[in-house]
Amino acid sequence: MKAAVFEQFAQPLQIRQVPDPECPVHGAVVRVEANGICRSDWHGWMGHDTDVRLPHVPGHELAGVVVEVGPDVRLWRGGDRVTVPFACGCGRCEPCRSGQTQICDNYSQPGFTHWGAFAEYVAIHHADCNLVEIPHVIDSVTAASLGCRFATAFRAVVQQGQVRAGDWLAVHGCGGLGLSAIMIGVAAGAHVIGVDIARTKLELARELGAEIVLNPHTCGDLVAAIQEQTSGGAHLSIDALGSRETCRNSILSLRKQGRHVQVGLLLADQAEPGLPMSAVIARELQILGSHGMSAADYPRLLELIRLGRVDPTRLIRKRISLEEAPEELARLGSFESIGVTVIDRF
């Protein structure tokens, strides 16, 4: 099969022929029809993720068609149209048995623990608990755009963040994840604030329903601005970027008993931020993490899309070929990309 491979961290990917993936006895092989390019892929390429072993093929935001299933698979067969969470479960550990496959003790992640979907085919482990059927009204590019951004944002805002109609929701970082969170918050009836330093991203945040957009470089004291605009602070705040500054600002922008959800990865030189624990204690704030979404929770999101309550296609700003993927991946380090880019030609 054709795939984009890197043999050294932070070195250009090469498009070449490699062996097709072997089908796990409990898994499936999927012919990739579309795959999103995500900043998590960039982190893996840079060597920030300890699961990645060289040589490696990235890619975890995929949609396609099952071409082979292992002998232990009961629920799927060739020809099924599927997508998959980026964090896959084993189906056997305690978190998986309780339905929380996104925090599986024995997780697998295409594009991280094994070769991913910057390729014509990809292997998925434990297919019966990880594959998600794509409704016929949703095409593969749209399904791939859910990837780890829209689905992760859905869990962060709705399930972990418990957003309610009328809440003030602050989203720090208006990349693909943050813009997804804005759309989901708006659909839930929240008043949304988008925070970013890029004018084009703030314009898109406004287009997607953010009532207020703020640039920390030009608004003065960002925390004070959010406190003022919301008459006391956000009820729910999301760090969708992943930096010491955005994490701290998100927590401090909350009103009393507000909820901070950390979604953006804090890696490399941004790891282990100093948290304002005095404010957490005095205001009785909640700090929550959110890591992907289980396959079992996808139907709720897919139904919202089917009903037109949310439209992830509004985030798709670019469709590219596999040959263009190496350059696009490298560009993610600059934070210049807007919206979601999807590989749809292999």
C-alpha positions as CSV (number, residue, x, y, z in Angstrom):
1,M,0.0,0.0,0.0
2,K,1.0,3.6,-0.3
3,A,1.7,5.5,2.9
4,A,3.4,8.6,4.4
5,V,6.3,7.4,6.6
6,F,8.9,9.1,8.8
7,E,12.0,7.4,10.0
8,Q,13.4,10.2,12.2
9,F,11.5,12.6,14.4
10,A,10.9,16.1,12.9
11,Q,12.3,14.9,9.5
12,P,10.1,15.0,6.3
13,L,7.7,12.2,5.7
14,Q,8.3,10.1,2.6
15,I,5.5,8.8,0.4
16,R,6.3,5.2,-0.5
17,Q,5.0,1.6,-0.8
18,V,5.0,-0.4,2.4
19,P,3.4,-3.7,3.4
20,D,-0.3,-3.8,3.9
21,P,-1.3,-4.1,7.6
22,E,-2.0,-7.5,9.0
23,C,-5.5,-8.0,10.4
24,P,-5.6,-8.6,14.2
25,V,-7.6,-11.7,15.3
26,H,-9.9,-9.3,17.3
27,G,-9.7,-6.4,14.8
28,A,-10.2,-5.2,11.3
29,V,-8.5,-3.6,8.4
30,V,-10.1,-0.5,7.0
31,R,-9.6,1.0,3.5
32,V,-9.0,4.7,4.3
33,E,-11.3,7.1,2.3
34,A,-10.5,10.2,4.4
35,N,-8.2,11.2,7.2
36,G,-7.9,14.4,9.1
37,I,-4.5,16.1,9.9
38,C,-4.3,17.1,13.5
39,R,-1.8,18.8,15.8
40,S,-1.6,15.5,17.8
41,D,-0.1,14.0,14.6
42,W,2.4,16.9,14.7
43,H,3.3,16.1,18.3
44,G,3.9,12.4,17.4
45,W,6.1,13.4,14.5
46,M,8.1,15.8,16.7
47,G,8.8,12.9,19.2
48,H,6.6,14.3,22.0
49,D,4.6,11.0,22.3
50,T,6.3,8.1,23.9
51,D,4.1,5.5,22.1
52,V,5.6,6.3,18.7
53,R,8.2,3.9,17.5
54,L,10.2,4.5,14.3
55,P,9.7,4.1,11.4
56,H,6.1,5.3,11.7
57,V,3.0,6.2,9.8
58,P,0.8,8.9,11.5
59,G,-2.9,9.5,11.2
60,H,-5.8,8.8,13.7
61,E,-8.8,10.8,12.3
62,L,-10.0,8.3,9.8
63,A,-13.1,7.1,8.0
64,G,-13.4,4.3,5.4
65,V,-14.6,0.9,4.6
66,V,-13.9,-2.4,6.3
67,V,-12.1,-4.8,4.0
68,E,-11.2,-7.6,6.4
69,V,-12.1,-8.7,9.9
70,G,-10.4,-11.1,12.3
71,P,-12.0,-14.4,13.4
72,D,-12.9,-13.1,16.8
73,V,-15.0,-10.2,15.4
74,R,-18.7,-10.6,15.6
75,L,-20.3,-7.2,14.8
76,W,-18.6,-6.1,11.6
77,R,-18.0,-7.4,8.1
78,G,-16.5,-6.3,4.9
79,G,-18.2,-3.3,3.2
80,D,-19.3,-1.6,6.5
81,R,-18.6,2.1,6.5
82,V,-16.8,3.1,9.7
83,T,-14.9,5.6,11.7
84,V,-13.1,5.2,15.0
85,P,-12.3,7.1,18.2
86,F,-8.6,8.1,18.4
87,A,-8.4,6.4,21.8
88,C,-9.4,2.8,21.4
89,G,-10.3,0.3,24.2
90,C,-9.5,-3.3,24.8
91,G,-13.0,-4.2,25.9
92,R,-11.8,-6.1,28.9
93,C,-10.3,-3.8,31.6
94,E,-12.3,-2.1,34.3
95,P,-12.7,1.3,32.5
96,C,-13.9,-0.5,29.3
97,R,-16.3,-2.7,31.2
98,S,-17.9,0.5,32.6
99,G,-18.2,2.0,29.1
100,Q,-15.1,4.3,29.4
101,T,-13.1,2.9,26.6
102,Q,-11.4,6.3,26.0
103,I,-9.4,5.8,29.2
104,C,-8.7,2.1,28.6
105,D,-5.8,0.5,30.7
106,N,-4.6,-1.2,27.6
107,Y,-5.4,1.4,25.0
108,S,-4.4,1.4,21.3
109,Q,-4.2,4.5,19.1
110,P,-3.8,4.2,15.3
111,G,-1.1,6.6,14.4
112,F,0.6,6.3,17.8
113,T,0.7,2.8,19.3
114,H,0.8,1.4,15.7
115,W,0.8,2.6,12.2
116,G,-2.0,5.0,11.3
117,A,-4.1,6.3,8.5
118,F,-1.7,8.4,6.4
119,A,-2.0,5.4,4.2
120,E,-4.4,3.4,2.0
121,Y,-5.2,0.9,4.7
122,V,-5.1,0.9,8.5
123,A,-5.5,-1.9,11.2
124,I,-7.9,-1.3,14.1
125,H,-7.7,-3.4,17.2
126,H,-10.7,-4.8,19.1
127,A,-13.1,-3.9,16.4
128,D,-16.2,-4.8,18.2
129,C,-15.7,-2.1,20.9
130,N,-14.1,0.5,18.7
131,L,-15.6,0.8,15.3
132,V,-18.4,3.2,14.8
133,E,-20.9,2.9,11.9
134,I,-21.2,5.9,9.7
135,P,-24.8,6.8,8.8
136,H,-25.5,6.8,5.0
137,V,-26.3,10.6,5.2
138,I,-22.7,11.4,6.4
139,D,-19.9,11.2,3.9
140,S,-16.4,9.9,4.7
141,V,-14.8,13.4,4.7
142,T,-17.3,14.6,7.2
143,A,-16.8,11.5,9.4
144,A,-13.1,11.9,9.3
145,S,-13.4,15.6,10.4
146,L,-15.0,14.4,13.6
147,G,-11.7,12.7,14.4
148,C,-10.2,13.6,17.7
149,R,-11.3,17.2,17.5
150,F,-15.1,17.4,17.1
151,A,-15.7,14.2,19.1
152,T,-13.2,15.2,21.8
153,A,-14.8,18.7,22.0
154,F,-18.3,17.1,22.3
155,R,-17.2,15.1,25.3
156,A,-15.3,18.0,26.8
157,V,-18.2,20.5,26.5
158,V,-21.3,18.2,27.0
159,Q,-20.2,15.3,29.0
160,Q,-17.3,16.5,31.1
161,G,-18.1,20.2,31.1
162,Q,-21.9,19.6,31.6
163,V,-22.7,22.8,29.6
164,R,-26.2,24.2,30.1
165,A,-28.3,26.6,28.1
166,G,-27.5,30.1,29.3
167,D,-24.0,29.2,30.6
168,W,-21.0,31.4,29.6
169,L,-18.4,29.1,27.9
170,A,-14.9,30.4,27.3
171,V,-12.8,28.6,24.7
172,H,-9.1,29.3,24.8
173,G,-7.5,28.5,21.4
174,C,-9.6,28.5,18.2
175,G,-7.9,25.8,16.2
176,G,-10.0,22.8,15.0
177,L,-10.7,21.6,18.5
178,G,-11.6,25.0,19.9
179,L,-13.8,25.9,16.9
180,S,-15.6,22.5,17.4
181,A,-16.1,23.4,21.1
182,I,-17.6,26.7,20.0
183,M,-20.1,25.1,17.6
184,I,-21.1,22.5,20.2
185,G,-21.5,25.2,22.9
186,V,-23.7,27.3,20.7
187,A,-25.8,24.3,19.8
188,A,-26.3,23.7,23.5
189,G,-27.6,27.2,24.0
190,A,-24.5,28.6,25.8
191,H,-23.0,32.1,25.4
192,V,-19.6,31.5,23.9
193,I,-16.4,33.5,24.1
194,G,-13.6,32.6,21.7
195,V,-10.0,33.4,22.7
196,D,-7.0,33.4,20.2
197,I,-4.2,35.6,19.0
198,A,-4.9,35.1,15.3
199,R,-7.4,37.5,13.7
200,T,-8.5,35.0,11.1
201,K,-9.3,32.4,13.7
202,L,-11.3,34.9,15.8
203,E,-13.3,35.8,12.7
204,L,-14.1,32.2,12.1
205,A,-15.1,31.8,15.7
206,R,-17.5,34.7,15.4
207,E,-18.9,33.2,12.1
208,L,-19.5,29.9,14.0
209,G,-21.5,31.7,16.8
210,A,-19.1,33.1,19.4
211,E,-20.8,36.2,20.8
212,I,-17.5,37.6,22.0
213,V,-14.0,37.2,20.7
214,L,-10.9,38.3,22.5
215,N,-7.2,38.5,21.5
216,P,-5.0,38.4,24.7
217,H,-2.4,40.5,22.9
218,T,-4.8,43.4,22.4
219,C,-7.5,43.2,25.0
220,G,-5.4,44.1,28.0
221,D,-6.0,41.8,30.9
222,L,-7.7,38.8,29.4
223,V,-8.9,37.4,32.7
224,A,-10.4,40.7,33.7
225,A,-12.0,41.1,30.3
226,I,-13.8,37.8,30.6
227,Q,-14.8,38.5,34.2
228,E,-16.3,41.8,33.1
229,Q,-18.0,40.6,29.9
230,T,-19.7,37.7,31.8
231,S,-20.5,39.6,35.0
232,G,-18.3,37.4,37.2
233,G,-16.6,34.8,35.0
234,A,-17.3,31.8,32.8
235,H,-19.3,28.9,34.1
236,L,-17.3,26.6,31.9
237,S,-13.9,27.2,30.3
238,I,-11.9,25.0,27.9
239,D,-8.2,25.0,27.2
240,A,-8.3,23.8,23.7
241,L,-4.7,24.7,22.9
242,G,-2.5,23.3,25.6
243,S,0.0,25.7,27.0
244,R,0.9,27.0,30.5
245,E,-0.6,30.4,29.7
246,T,-3.9,29.1,28.2
247,C,-4.4,26.6,31.1
248,R,-3.8,29.3,33.7
249,N,-6.0,31.8,31.9
250,S,-8.8,29.3,31.5
251,I,-8.9,28.5,35.3
252,L,-8.6,32.1,36.4
253,S,-11.4,33.2,34.0
254,L,-14.0,31.1,35.8
255,R,-16.7,32.4,38.2
256,K,-17.1,30.8,41.6
257,Q,-17.8,27.0,41.3
258,G,-16.9,27.1,37.6
259,R,-15.6,24.2,35.7
260,H,-12.2,24.1,33.8
261,V,-11.7,21.3,31.3
262,Q,-8.2,20.6,30.0
263,V,-8.3,19.2,26.5
264,G,-5.3,20.7,24.7
265,L,-2.1,18.6,25.3
266,L,0.5,20.1,27.5
267,L,3.7,18.5,26.1
268,A,7.4,19.2,25.7
269,D,8.3,22.6,27.2
270,Q,4.7,23.3,28.1
271,A,4.3,20.2,30.4
272,E,3.4,20.5,34.1
273,P,2.0,24.0,34.3
274,G,1.9,25.9,37.6
275,L,-1.8,25.9,38.6
276,P,-3.4,28.8,40.6
277,M,-4.5,26.6,43.4
278,S,-5.4,29.5,45.7
279,A,-8.1,30.5,43.3
280,V,-9.2,26.9,42.9
281,I,-9.7,26.6,46.6
282,A,-11.2,30.0,47.3
283,R,-13.7,29.8,44.4
284,E,-14.4,26.1,44.7
285,L,-13.4,25.5,41.1
286,Q,-13.5,22.2,39.4
287,I,-10.6,21.0,37.2
288,L,-11.4,18.2,34.8
289,G,-9.5,16.4,32.1
290,S,-11.1,15.1,28.9
291,H,-9.5,12.4,26.6
292,G,-11.3,11.6,23.4
293,M,-14.7,9.9,23.4
294,S,-15.8,6.3,23.5
295,A,-17.3,4.6,20.5
296,A,-20.5,4.0,22.5
297,D,-21.0,7.8,22.8
298,Y,-20.7,8.5,19.0
299,P,-24.4,7.9,18.2
300,R,-25.5,10.9,20.2
301,L,-23.1,13.2,18.3
302,L,-24.0,11.6,14.9
303,E,-27.7,12.2,15.6
304,L,-27.1,15.9,16.2
305,I,-25.3,16.0,12.9
306,R,-28.1,14.1,11.1
307,L,-30.6,16.5,12.5
308,G,-28.6,19.5,11.4
309,R,-28.0,20.8,15.0
310,V,-24.3,20.9,14.4
311,D,-22.5,20.9,11.0
312,P,-18.8,19.9,11.2
313,T,-18.3,20.5,7.5
314,R,-18.2,24.2,8.3
315,L,-14.8,23.6,9.8
316,I,-13.3,21.8,6.8
317,R,-11.2,24.4,5.1
318,K,-8.9,22.3,2.9
319,R,-8.9,18.9,1.2
320,I,-5.6,17.5,0.1
321,S,-3.9,14.4,-1.3
322,L,-1.6,12.1,0.6
323,E,1.3,13.5,-1.3
324,E,0.5,17.0,0.1
325,A,0.3,15.6,3.7
326,P,4.0,15.9,4.7
327,E,4.1,19.6,4.1
328,E,0.7,20.2,5.7
329,L,1.8,18.3,8.8
330,A,5.0,20.3,9.2
331,R,3.0,23.5,8.9
332,L,1.0,22.7,12.1
333,G,3.9,23.7,14.3
334,S,3.3,27.3,13.3
335,F,-0.4,27.4,14.4
336,E,-1.2,29.0,11.0
337,S,-3.7,26.4,9.8
338,I,-7.3,27.4,10.1
339,G,-10.1,24.9,10.6
340,V,-9.7,21.3,9.6
341,T,-7.7,19.8,6.8
342,V,-8.6,16.3,5.5
343,I,-6.7,14.0,3.2
344,D,-9.3,12.6,0.7
345,R,-7.1,11.3,-2.1
346,F,-4.8,8.4,-1.7
